[in-house]
């Protein structure tokens, strides 16, 4: 989508649709307020009114609610509603009159973000489109030229999030570990600041990465440990991002129920978020050094699959009883976390669709956040607040670690009791980060089916905006 900022009068706007935000109790601009039906326009949050004022483009009035409640999230929602209305009206271009929010840059970025995310479509595999309406091709924010940088940053990050959604939506017979590796290589080829290294089965065996090897052994697809390095300079500690990349999760021998299993093509949502976050960071030229590690494999049942009760050795030498083969994400992340720390990451953040328990605890509104470092946890939470990709911190305690101790090995990948499933999974991961500050985001409840207006109920690329914002804060 073409996105830009223009100064000018409303009557001079050249767009198929003009959108105006209306807080409760506020008046419409002169001219538009005189249009037929203008008196019925409501300022209640999410209320929509379409006016056709003389001398102006068709004008959509979007209710913003109480002015005191107006924030970036409300503006993202308002922008999404306007983008959907533009689609209904077959408008290819949309202009937004910047609302008075007290922070024009944040408001402009929120409008751009909401519109770009709401305009997303995934129709790659449809032989004929069932919707011939024109796509929303351009968005103009009416405001000062000083807002251009904020809007351009929002465009870059929102488009990266939409690319992550593409990866999530792509079926698993195409989006294999090799497919994700090829995407990483494509990203790296676009920027001099990026380099890529992909470890296949033989390299993983040589290094002794028993977690990813064990999970992969039930299927024919070769596992990949994907490493992207970004050299942006700056003085901040090297940031490490790790994304779970299970491109299809059957549960293995501990087979999942068949109902809804098709959604398990999105068990690589953490990988998608990390890959496209790196692409956005490189495009933004953020001044920091970054190491991204994506462990990617399928988890399939077969005669060669790992069995409940088997013992494996992870990359850092710790042994694990695999007491549930559907608790596979923590096995591949364990190798990746230890490897990222070895490669020089000084702050670690992993993101994964890890436990169903997090959806029970937090629904889709918050991702679960667990960390061994208060400062890093606070930074992740702040980034989530700024972007609307919210994270709620859960505790760590030595008693949770006791639940993950093995009987015949150092650790078990399944807690001894059905308690605190999200936390015990994170406690398992903490065993592989050493002394490095680390934060874990469990997005099993929020990677899809979140239901917000700007991403709907499908794949949403959760984490891209949060991680980019974290990197921006980290680099400053």
C-alpha positions in Angstrom: 0.0 0.0 0.0 1.2 3.5 -0.8 1.2 5.5 2.4 2.0 9.2 2.7 1.5 12.5 4.6 0.0 15.6 3.0 -0.9 19.1 4.3 -4.0 20.8 2.9 -7.6 21.6 3.4 -10.2 18.9 3.6 -12.0 20.2 0.5 -8.9 19.7 -1.5 -8.5 16.1 -0.7 -8.1 13.8 -3.7 -9.3 10.5 -2.4 -12.1 8.1 -3.0 -13.0 8.3 0.7 -12.2 10.8 3.5 -12.3 9.6 7.1 -12.8 11.9 10.0 -12.6 10.8 13.7 -15.3 12.3 15.9 -14.9 12.2 19.7 -18.1 12.3 21.8 -19.4 15.8 22.1 -17.2 17.2 19.4 -18.4 19.0 16.3 -17.7 18.1 12.7 -15.6 20.4 10.6 -17.4 23.3 8.8 -18.8 22.2 5.5 -19.0 18.6 6.4 -21.2 19.4 9.4 -23.7 20.9 7.0 -24.2 17.7 5.0 -27.4 15.9 5.0 -27.5 13.4 7.8 -24.6 15.1 9.6 -26.7 15.6 12.7 -27.1 11.9 13.1 -23.4 11.2 13.2 -22.4 9.8 16.5 -19.1 10.1 18.4 -19.6 6.8 20.3 -16.6 4.5 19.8 -16.8 2.5 16.6 -20.0 4.3 15.4 -19.9 4.9 11.6 -21.7 7.4 9.5 -21.3 8.0 5.8 -21.9 11.5 4.6 -21.8 13.0 1.1 -21.0 16.7 1.8 -21.0 19.1 -1.2 -17.5 19.9 -2.3 -15.8 17.1 -0.4 -15.2 13.4 -1.1 -17.6 10.9 0.4 -16.8 11.2 4.1 -16.8 8.5 6.7 -17.3 9.7 10.3 -15.7 7.3 12.7 -16.7 7.6 16.4 -13.7 7.8 18.7 -15.6 7.7 22.0 -14.6 9.8 25.1 -11.7 12.1 24.2 -10.0 11.1 27.5 -9.9 7.5 26.4 -8.4 8.2 23.0 -5.1 6.4 22.5 -3.1 4.6 19.9 -5.1 1.4 20.2 -8.4 3.2 19.6 -7.0 4.9 16.6 -5.8 1.5 15.2 -9.3 0.2 15.6 -10.8 3.3 14.0 -8.4 3.1 11.0 -9.3 -0.6 10.6 -13.0 0.2 10.5 -12.4 2.9 7.9 -10.3 0.5 5.8 -13.1 -2.1 5.9 -15.7 0.5 4.9 -13.4 1.6 2.0 -13.4 -2.0 0.8 -17.2 -2.1 1.0 -17.5 1.1 -1.0 -14.8 -0.1 -3.5 -12.7 2.9 -2.6 -9.1 2.4 -3.8 -7.8 5.5 -1.9 -8.4 6.7 1.6 -7.5 9.9 3.4 -7.5 10.4 7.1 -8.0 13.8 8.8 -5.6 13.5 11.8 -7.5 13.6 15.1 -6.4 15.9 17.9 -4.9 13.4 20.3 -2.1 15.3 21.9 0.6 13.3 20.1 0.3 13.7 16.3 3.2 11.3 15.5 1.7 8.4 17.6 -1.7 9.1 16.1 -0.5 9.1 12.5 1.4 5.9 13.1 -1.6 4.2 14.6 -3.8 5.2 11.7 -1.3 3.9 9.2 -0.9 0.6 11.2 -4.6 0.0 11.6 -5.4 0.6 7.9 -2.5 -1.5 6.5 -3.3 -4.5 8.8 -7.0 -4.3 8.1 -6.5 -4.2 4.4 -4.6 -7.6 4.5 -5.8 -10.4 2.3 -4.5 -13.9 1.7 -5.8 -15.3 -1.6 -2.6 -16.9 -3.0 -4.2 -20.3 -3.5 -7.6 -19.2 -4.9 -7.8 -19.9 -8.6 -10.4 -17.2 -8.9 -10.9 -14.4 -6.5 -14.3 -14.4 -4.9 -14.0 -10.7 -4.2 -13.3 -8.5 -7.2 -13.5 -5.2 -5.3 -10.4 -3.1 -5.7 -7.9 -3.3 -3.0 -7.1 -0.2 -0.8 -4.1 1.0 -2.7 -3.2 4.3 -1.0 -3.6 5.9 2.4 -2.9 9.6 3.0 -2.6 11.1 6.5 -3.6 14.7 6.5 -1.1 16.5 8.7 2.3 18.1 9.0 5.2 16.9 6.9 7.1 16.3 10.1 4.9 13.2 10.6 6.4 11.5 7.5 9.0 9.5 9.4 6.6 8.1 11.9 4.2 7.1 9.2 6.9 5.5 7.1 8.1 3.5 10.1 4.6 2.4 10.8 4.2 1.3 7.2 7.5 -0.8 7.2 6.5 -2.6 10.5 2.9 -3.2 9.5 3.9 -4.6 6.2 6.4 -6.9 7.9 3.6 -8.1 10.2 1.5 -8.8 7.1 4.3 -10.8 5.6 4.4 -12.8 8.9 0.7 -13.5 8.4 1.5 -14.8 4.9 4.0 -17.2 6.4 1.4 -18.3 9.0 -1.3 -18.8 6.4 0.8 -20.7 3.9 0.0 -24.5 4.1 2.5 -26.8 5.7 3.1 -28.8 2.5 4.7 -25.6 1.1 5.9 -23.7 4.3 8.3 -26.4 5.3 11.6 -25.8 7.3 13.4 -25.4 4.0 10.8 -22.8 2.9 11.5 -20.8 6.1 15.2 -21.1 5.5 14.7 -19.8 1.9 12.8 -16.9 3.3 15.6 -16.1 5.7 18.1 -16.2 2.8 15.8 -13.9 0.8 15.7 -11.4 3.7 19.5 -11.5 4.1 20.1 -11.0 0.4 18.2 -7.7 0.5 20.5 -5.9 3.0 24.2 -5.6 3.4 23.7 -5.5 7.1 22.4 -9.0 7.3 24.1 -12.4 7.0 22.5 -15.9 7.2 23.6 -19.4 8.1 21.4 -22.5 7.9 22.3 -25.7 9.7 20.8 -28.9 8.2 20.6 -32.4 9.7 24.3 -33.3 9.4 25.4 -30.0 11.0 22.9 -30.4 13.8 24.1 -34.0 14.4 27.7 -32.7 14.4 26.9 -30.1 17.0 24.8 -32.4 19.2 21.5 -30.5 19.0 19.4 -33.4 20.3 16.2 -31.5 20.8 15.5 -30.5 17.2 16.9 -33.8 15.9 14.5 -35.7 18.2 11.5 -33.8 17.1 12.3 -34.0 13.4 13.0 -37.8 13.3 9.4 -38.8 12.7 9.0 -37.1 9.3 10.9 -36.8 6.0 11.4 -33.0 6.1 14.9 -32.0 7.1 15.2 -29.8 10.1 16.8 -26.4 9.9 18.4 -24.2 12.5 18.3 -20.8 10.8 20.6 -18.0 12.0 20.3 -14.4 10.9 22.8 -11.8 12.0 22.2 -8.1 11.8 25.1 -5.7 12.2 23.6 -2.3 12.9 26.3 -1.0 15.3 25.5 1.0 18.3 26.6 0.4 21.9 23.7 -1.7 23.2 24.2 -5.3 24.2 23.6 -7.8 21.4 19.9 -8.7 21.2 19.0 -12.3 20.6 15.6 -13.2 19.1 14.5 -16.9 19.0 11.3 -18.0 17.2 9.7 -21.5 17.4 9.3 -22.8 13.9 7.3 -26.1 14.0 5.8 -25.9 10.5 3.3 -28.6 11.3 2.6 -30.1 14.7 0.6 -33.4 14.9 1.8 -33.9 18.4 3.9 -36.8 17.3 3.2 -40.2 19.0 1.3 -38.1 21.6 -1.2 -37.4 18.8 -3.4 -34.3 19.0 -7.1 -34.6 18.4 -8.1 -34.3 14.8 -10.6 -31.4 15.2 -8.8 -28.2 14.4 -5.5 -29.8 13.6 -5.2 -27.8 10.4 -4.4 -24.8 12.6 -1.2 -26.5 13.5 0.4 -25.1 10.3 0.6 -22.0 12.4 2.8 -23.6 15.1 5.6 -21.7 13.4 4.1 -18.3 14.3 7.0 -17.4 16.5 9.4 -18.1 13.6 7.3 -16.0 11.3 7.4 -13.1 13.7 11.2 -13.3 14.2 12.0 -13.5 10.5 9.9 -10.6 9.5 11.0 -8.6 12.6 14.6 -8.9 11.4 13.5 -7.8 7.9 11.9 -4.7 9.4 14.8 -3.9 11.7 17.2 -4.0 8.7 14.9 -1.8 6.6 14.7 0.7 9.4 18.5 0.5 9.9 18.2 0.4 13.7 21.5 0.9 15.4 22.0 -2.4 17.3 23.5 -5.8 16.7 21.1 -8.7 16.6 21.2 -12.5 16.4 18.0 -14.3 15.4 17.8 -18.1 15.7 14.9 -20.0 14.3 14.7 -23.8 15.0 12.4 -25.3 12.4 11.0 -28.8 12.0 7.8 -30.8 11.6 6.6 -32.9 14.4 5.2 -36.1 12.8 4.3 -39.6 14.1 5.8 -42.6 12.4 7.9 -45.7 13.1 11.0 -43.6 13.5 9.4 -40.9 15.7 10.6 -40.2 19.2 8.6 -42.1 21.8 7.3 -41.1 25.2 9.9 -42.0 27.7 12.9 -41.6 25.4 15.9 -39.7 26.7 17.7 -37.1 24.6 20.7 -34.8 25.1 20.2 -31.1 24.4 22.9 -28.8 22.9 24.1 -27.6 26.3 24.6 -31.2 27.5 21.5 -31.5 29.7 19.5 -34.7 29.4 15.7 -34.7 29.0 13.0 -37.4 29.3 10.5 -36.8 26.5 7.4 -37.8 28.4 5.1 -36.1 25.9 6.0 -35.7 22.3 3.5 -32.9 21.9 5.6 -30.8 24.2 8.1 -30.5 21.4 8.5 -26.7 21.1 10.5 -26.5 24.3 12.9 -29.1 23.0 13.8 -27.2 19.9 13.8 -23.9 21.7 16.2 -25.3 24.3 18.8 -26.0 21.6 18.2 -22.6 20.0 18.5 -20.6 23.2 21.7 -22.3 24.2 23.1 -21.8 20.7 22.1 -18.1 20.6 23.9 -17.5 23.9 27.0 -19.2 22.5 26.9 -17.1 19.4 27.1 -13.9 21.6 23.5 -12.8 22.3 23.6 -10.8 25.5 19.8 -10.4 25.9 17.5 -13.3 24.8 13.9 -13.1 23.9 12.0 -16.1 22.6 8.5 -16.1 21.1 6.6 -19.3 20.7 3.1 -20.9 20.4 4.1 -23.0 23.3 1.3 -24.0 25.6 -2.5 -24.3 25.5 -2.4 -23.3 29.1 -1.6 -19.7 28.3 -4.9 -19.4 26.5 -6.8 -20.8 29.5 -5.0 -18.3 31.7 -5.0 -15.1 29.6 -7.3 -15.8 26.6 -6.2 -14.0 23.5 -5.8 -10.5 25.0 -2.4 -11.0 26.5 0.6 -13.1 25.6 2.2 -14.8 28.6 5.5 -13.2 29.6 8.1 -15.0 31.8 11.6 -13.7 32.4 14.6 -14.1 34.6 15.4 -10.4 34.5 13.1 -7.6 35.7 14.6 -4.9 33.5 14.1 -7.0 30.3 10.7 -8.1 31.4 9.7 -4.4 31.9 11.1 -3.5 28.5 9.1 -6.3 26.8 5.9 -5.2 28.6 6.4 -1.6 27.6 6.9 -2.5 24.0 3.6 -4.5 24.2 1.8 -1.5 25.7 3.0 0.8 23.0 2.0 -1.5 20.1 -1.1 -3.1 21.5 0.5 -6.5 21.4 0.1 -7.0 25.2 2.1 -9.2 27.4 1.3 -10.2 31.0 4.2 -11.3 33.3 3.8 -14.6 35.1 6.1 -15.6 38.0 9.1 -17.8 38.1 9.8 -19.8 41.3 12.1 -22.7 42.3 9.1 -24.8 43.0 8.1 -24.7 39.3 11.5 -26.0 38.4 11.0 -29.0 40.7 8.0 -30.0 38.6 10.2 -30.3 35.6 12.9 -32.5 37.0 13.3 -35.9 35.4 13.2 -39.4 36.9 16.1 -41.0 34.9 17.4 -37.8 33.3 18.1 -34.2 34.3 14.8 -32.8 33.2 11.4 -33.9 31.9 9.6 -32.0 29.1 6.3 -32.5 30.9 5.5 -31.3 34.4 4.9 -34.0 37.1 1.5 -32.5 37.8 -1.0 -30.6 35.8 -0.1 -27.3 37.3 1.0 -23.9 35.9 1.6 -25.3 32.4 2.8 -22.0 30.9 5.2 -21.3 33.7 6.6 -24.8 34.0 7.3 -24.8 30.2 9.2 -21.5 30.7 11.0 -22.9 33.7 12.2 -25.7 31.4 13.5 -23.1 28.9 15.4 -21.2 31.6 17.6 -24.2 32.1 19.2 -23.4 28.7 20.0 -19.6 28.9 22.7 -19.7 31.5 23.3 -16.3 33.1 22.0 -14.3 30.1 19.0 -12.0 30.8 16.0 -13.8 29.1 12.4 -13.2 28.4 9.9 -15.7 27.0 6.6 -14.8 25.2 4.0 -17.6 24.9 1.7 -16.6 22.1 -0.3 -19.7 21.8 -3.4 -17.8 22.7 -2.7 -14.7 20.6 -1.0 -15.7 17.3 -4.4 -16.2 15.7 -8.1 -15.9 16.6 -7.5 -12.7 18.6 -10.5 -10.9 17.1 -9.3 -7.3 17.0 -10.7 -5.2 14.2 -7.4 -4.7 12.5 -6.3 -8.3 12.4 -9.6 -10.2 12.7 -9.8 -13.8 13.8 -7.1 -15.4 11.5 -3.4 -15.3 11.5 -2.2 -12.0 12.8 1.6 -11.9 12.9 1.6 -11.2 16.6 4.9 -10.1 17.9 6.4 -8.3 14.9 5.4 -4.8 16.2 6.3 -5.7 19.8 9.8 -7.0 18.9 10.6 -4.1 16.6 9.5 -1.7 19.3 11.7 -3.6 21.8 14.6 -3.3 19.4 14.0 0.4 19.0 14.0 0.9 22.7 17.0 -1.3 23.1 19.0 0.6 20.5 18.3 4.0 21.9 
